[in-house]
Amino acid sequence: MNILIIGSGGREHAFAWKLKQSSKLDQLFIAPGNAGTVGLGQNLSIETTDFAAIRQAVLDHHIGMVIVGPEIPLVAGIHDFFLADAHLKEIPVIGPCREGARLEGSKEFAKEFMLRNDIPTAKYFTVHQGNLEEGIEFLRQVSSPYVLKADGLAAGKGVLILGNLEEAIDSLKEMLNGLFGSASATVVIEEFLSGVECSVFVLTDGVHYKILPEAKDYKRIGEGDTGLNTGGMGAISPVPFVTKEFMQKVEDRMVKPTVLGLQREGIGFKGFLFLGLMNCQGEPFLIEYNVRMGDPETEAVLMRIQSDLLDLFEGVASGTLDEKELVIDPRTAVTVMVVAGGYPGSYDKGKMIRNLAAVEGSVVFHAGTRLEGETVLSNGGRVLAVSSLANSMDEALALSYKNTERISFDKMYYRTDLGFDLK
């Protein structure tokens, strides 16, 4: 089977790396891909939301399945585009339809869905220009710190956590006035939940599901979880505090109600569900949904999946996921994200990356790179994801850090304290 992966980051490189191991794969295409995916398949110079160009590529290359990595084309309705086209409608798309993608595309929609399906989550209030005073009153009623979330997609940066009430009120007004563009025309205020975050991933065919390895990612740019939020500075899987008892609660209170709720509401969903959880003294609360795999968690999670990923995707496409076997490696996988200096603020691109060939025992997934001739250059804020599998978290971290030190490019930066809160 010929496969097309949509996307250009570390998640998509990890998908390509894993799918390349499948005996069912014939040819692999990645649109647009990066310098790392070049060695695994053919990159196609197509933007992720250029559906007309994607359509032509699917027909030209006899694509049998499309894997959608990022959220933007899903929220924009790429799956619906395929279903509406006589020549594409029989080609499986791994990723939900537009209505299902609203679980990530709209924080308000997601919170309403959680409430309708009795899924434990934080109290919230939705604010727009017409009810600003009510929103301010809600802020006065909840305790510090204050959580403000842009309703729409904001590249993972539309969440503010503020300790001062007046600052929260001012920030609420700034968000409604375009701080995050149209994404914050509506703002969801949430009650702050104290605990430890983790990510649970589910693959579903709309009826059946498989719970994939959980992971913990590190969002803050600075050591000790300080500084600005980023798209993710690293990930670890498994998470020591995620016990069988905890996961049973997650399945019973979140996974099952979500899948059943989607069915009951007639929302077609074939793909990944990300559950962003808060562990509050052993009790899980759902903070948010994503409708795709997280990044950099994907780079760690896929290293622990021993099953044929394409076989699992075929189960999703045909509605027979329950007949597929999911085998998980018990070892620990870690991902250390190497970023450009200045990220998540302003940063330079086009920096020459050296010594990638010196890496031993780890997999380097490319997150933001491009090729210029034979030279690999940086092409984003998050540049490389150095990922390792070992018998313990400490061993895996040591291996990733050892290999990260071998790589160099101007002003590169990475956190050296991943796992500090899990020991």
N, C-alpha and C positions, 0 to 999 in steps of 0.2 A: 504494500500500500504506500502511496505517496502522501506525505504529510506536509501541511503548511502551518508553521507557528507564527502567530502575529505578535510582534513586540521586538524590543531592542536591548533589554536589560539583563541583569544577572539571572532573574527568574527564567527568562526565555532561553538563555544559554544553558541553564540547568535542565530545562525540559529537553532541549536538543541533545545534551549529553546523555540523559537517561533514555530517551527514545532511540538513540543510535545503538543502544545495547539490545534492542528488540529484533528477534528473528523475523518478525512480521513487517518490518520496515523495508521499503524499497528505496525511495528517494526522499530526502528531507530538504525542505525549503523554509527560509526564515525571512520575514518581512517586517522591518528592514534588516534586523540582525545587527551584529557588531563584529569587532575583530576576532572575538573568541569563537563565534559560530561559523566562521569561514571554513575551519577545518572539519566541521561536522556535516555541513550541507551547503546549499547554495543560497547566498543572501540575495534578496530582491529589493531593489531601491524603491520601496513603496511605503507611504505613510500609513499608520495604523487606522486612520479614519478615512482613507481614500477607498471607499467600498467599491467604486467602479473599477479601479485598478486591481484591487484584490480579486474581484470577480473574474477579470480577464486572466489573471495569473492562475487562478484555480482551473479555468478551462484549458489554458495553454499547457499546463504541467500535469493535467489529469490527476488533480488532487482528490484523494479519497476521504480526507478528514482535515478539519481546521481546528487548531488549538489556539484559543485567544488568551494571551497572557495578561495584558493590562486592563484596567477598568474602563478607560475612556471609550474604546470602541464598543464595549458591552453596554454601557449606559446610552451610547448613541444608537444602539439597536442593530449591531451587525448580525446577530442571529436572526432577527426578524427580516432583515434584508435578504438573507439566504432563503428563508421560508417563503418569501414573496416572489422569488424568481424561479421560473419554470425549469431553468437549467441548473439551479443550485439547490433546490429544496430537498433533494435526496442526499445531499452531502452533509454528514454530521458535523455539527459545530459544538465543541466542548466549551461551554459558557452559556449563561442563561439568556433568555429573551429580555427585551427592554423592561418589561414589567417586573421581572425577577431582579434585574439589575438595580431597580430602585431601592433595594435593601441597602445598597452602598451609595447610590446616587442621591438619596435624600435621607438625612438623619431623622427628619420628622416622620417620613413614611416608615422607616425602620422601627422607631419607638412605638408608633401606633400598632404596627404588626406584632411587636413583642407584647404589648398590653392585650391585644385581641387574643393572643395565644398563651396567656398566663406565663410568660417567660420572665424570670426574675431579672429586673434591671433597676437602674437608678430613677428616682423621681425626676420629672422634667417639665419644662414649660416652653412652648414655641412662641417666638417673638418676631414680629415684623413691624414696619413703620406704623401700622394702624393700632397696635396695642402695646406700644413701647412702655407706657406708664405701668401697665399690668406686669410687664416683664421686670421692670425695676422693683415693683412690689414683691415679686417672687424672689428676686435676689435678696431682698431684705429679710425674707422669711427663712432662707436656708443658711446654713453655717458656712464659714470660710473653710477652705478655699473655694473659689467660685469657678465653675467650668462652663465655658462658652464654646459652642461648636457651630461652625458654618454648616448650613443645611446641605449644601451641594459639594461637589468635588473641588478640593483645594490642594491637590498634590500632596496630601498627607500633612499639611501645615495649617489647616483651618481650625485648630483647637487651641484655646487659650485657657490656662489655669492660673488664676489670680488670687492673691492673698488679701487684698484690700478691697472693701466694698465700693468705695468711690472710684477706684481704678477699674473695677469690674463694670460699673455703670458707664464710665467713659468709653471703655473698650467695646461694650455692647453698642453704643451709639456709632462708634467708628466702624464696626463690622457692618451694621445696617446701612452705613453710608458708603460702603464699597471697599473696606479694608482688604477683603479677599475677592473683589470683583462681584459678579452676580452670584457667586457661591454663597455669600453671606447676606444676600437680600432677606433671607430668613435665617434666624439663629435659634438654636436649641440650647436652653440653659439646663444644665443637669446638676443634680445633687452630687457632691463629691463623695466617692466611695474610697475608703482607706483599705489598702491591701496590696497584694502583689499581682501584677499582670502576667498573663500567659496567652498563647494563641493555640487554638484547636482548629484543625482543618478536617473538612468532611468532603468526600467525593460522592455525588449522588446522581442517580439517573431519573430523579423526580419521584421515585417510590422507594427504592432501596438505597442504602448508603453504606459507605465504609469510612470509619474514623481513622484518619491518618495520624502519624506521630505528631505529638504536640511540640511546641517550641516556645522559647522566650526570646524576644528581641530587645534590643537596647536602642531607644529612640534619641536620647540626648547626645549632643556632640561631645560633651566633656566627661572626664573621668568622674566616677561616682554619681553618674546620672545628673550632671549639671549642664547648664547652658541651654542653647536653643534646641528645639525639636528638629529632627532630620527624618529622612525616609527610612532610617535604620542603620545602625553602626555595627551590627553583628547579631548572631543568633546562636542559640544552644538547644539541642534536642537529644535526649529527653530532658524534662524539667523535674528535678528531684522531688519537689513538693506535690507534683501531680500523681497521686496515688490511684490505685484501682477504685477505691471508694469515691474519691473526688471525681474521677472520670465517669463513674456510674451516675453520679448526680448530674454531671454535664449532659450525658446522653439522655437521661430521663427528663430533665427539666428544660433542656435547650435543643439538642439535636432532634429528638423525636418530635417535639411540638413544632419545630421549624419546618421540617419536611412535611408533616401532616397538615400544617397551616397553609403551606404553599399549595398542596393538593386541594384542600378544601376551598381555597380562594381561586382555584383554576389558573394558577400561575405556573407555567411550564418552567422547569429548572433542571438543566442537564449540565453539570459542571461542579465547580468548587464552591464551598461555603467556608468562609473564614469566620470564626467566632472569637472576637476579642474579649477575653474574660478578666474579671477581677476576682481573685481568691481572697475573700473576706473571712478570715479565721475558719477556713475549711469549707465555706459556703460559696459556690460560684454565682456571680452576677454577670449578665451579658452587657458589655459596654457598647459594642458595635458589631455590625456585620461588614464583611467584604465579600464580594461575589467572585473572587479569584484568589489564587495563592498569594501570600504575602512575600515581600522581598525585603530583607535577605533570608527569611525563614525557609523559603523554597530550597535554597542552596544547601541547607542543613537537612531538611526533611527528606528530600529526594535521595540523599546519600544513604538513608536508613531503610528505604523501600527496596526490598529484594525482588519483588514481583515484577513482571513485564508490564511497564506502564502503558504501553499501547494496548495490551490485552485488557487492562482495566478500562481504558478509554472506549474500547469496543463494547464492553459491558454497559457503559454509560449510554452509548449511542443506541444500543439495541434494547435497553431496558432490562438487561440480564446481569446487572452488577452483582446481584446476590449469588450468582453462580461462579463468580470469579474469586480467586484466593488472594488475600493480601498478606504478604509475609514481611515482617518488620525485623530489621537487624537490631539486636539488643544493645549494641555498642552506642557510644556517644558521638554525635556529629556537632562540630562547631564551625561557624563562619565568622571571619574577621573582615570587616569592610574597610577597604583602603579608599580614602576620599581625597579630593583636591583641596589644597590649602585655601582657607577662606570659607569653604562650605559650612553651613547652608546659606551663607551670605554670598557675596560676589566672589567668583573664582575664575581662574584662567583655564582654557582648554588648549589642546594641541601640545601638551607636554610629552616628550619622548619617554616611553616606559622601557626600562632596562632590566635584563637578567631574568626574564620570565622562564627561560630554559633552565635556570638553576634550581627551580622548585622541585623538590623530591618528596613524595609521600602525601602531598596535598593536591587538591584540584583547584585551579584558579579560574573562577567564573568571571567573565567580563561583564561589567555593569554599564560602564560608560566609556567605550573605546571605539576607535576607528583605525583602519589601515591606510597608510600612505606609502604605497609601494610595499616594501617588506617591513616597514617600521610601524609599530603599534603606538598610537598616540592616545592621550586622554581625551575624552569627549563628553564629559559630564561631571556632576558633583561627586557622585559615588562612582568610583572607577573600577575597582576590582574586589572580588569576594573570595578570600583565601579560605578554603574549606577542607576540613580533615575529619577522619573517622578513626576512633581509637577506643581502647577498652575502658577509659575513664575520661571524665571531663577535663581533668588536669593534663592528661596525656594529649588529648586532642587539641587543647588550647596551646600547649607547648609546641606541638608540631606546626600549627597554623602560624604562631608568632615567629617560629624559627624561619619559616619560609617567607613570611611577610618581610622580615628583615633583609632577605636576599634581594627583594625587588626594590627598585628605586625609580622615582621620577621627581621632578622639581616640586618642592613644597608638599609632598605627600604627607598624609596624616592618618593615624588610626588610633583607636582606644586600646590601651594596654591592660584594662581592668575587667574585661568581660568575665562574667561568672562570679564577680566579687560578692554578689548578694545570694549566691546559691551554695556557698561553702559552709 
